[in-house]
Structures are given as C-alpha cells and as structure tokens.
C-alpha cells in the first residue's frame, strides 16, 4: 500500500542522500545503522546533540517529516525506522 498525504495526494519522491540537507543526512545515517529503529532522543545522542528537550523535539519533527514522505516508518509511537521498499520500486528491485 502506497503512503498518501492527508489531502489524498501522493507524497513527494524522496531525495537521494547526496541532495538531503545536512541535518537530514546525519539522521538518515543514524537510522540506517540502527537495526530496530531509534527514538528522537537516541538520534540526538548518535549525532552528539544536546540532551535538552528542544533538541529532541527538533529531531522528532525531522523524523516525522520523513515518515510523511515515506522514507521512515513509525512502527510504534516515537520509534522511527527505515521504510521497507515496496515491490516494484527501484530500491526493492536492486537487491
């Protein structure tokens, strides 16, 4: 099943990693290294950011944005993991 935006439109295609803004590249790398997903606080720790709530909330906002775009999933509230490629997508066909 394809992810859809709240307005019923398809989310935009994800950008290749080299075109991601710097903060998103580091978050993507941290999530890719985690086998069971990460929480926003774990992402902050992996990136060497502060442990203050403002840092976790900033990371959480970026993670949620990537969930909406179909790049990450949120298998349980607050836990973020890589989205599994759907059959027929280039990522699924390359393996």
Secondary structure, DSSP 8 states (H G I E B T S, - for coil): ---B-TTSSB------GGGS-HHHHHHHHHHHH-SS-B-HHHHHHHHT---SHHHHHHHHHHHHHHHHTTSEEEEETTEEEE----TTSHHHHT-
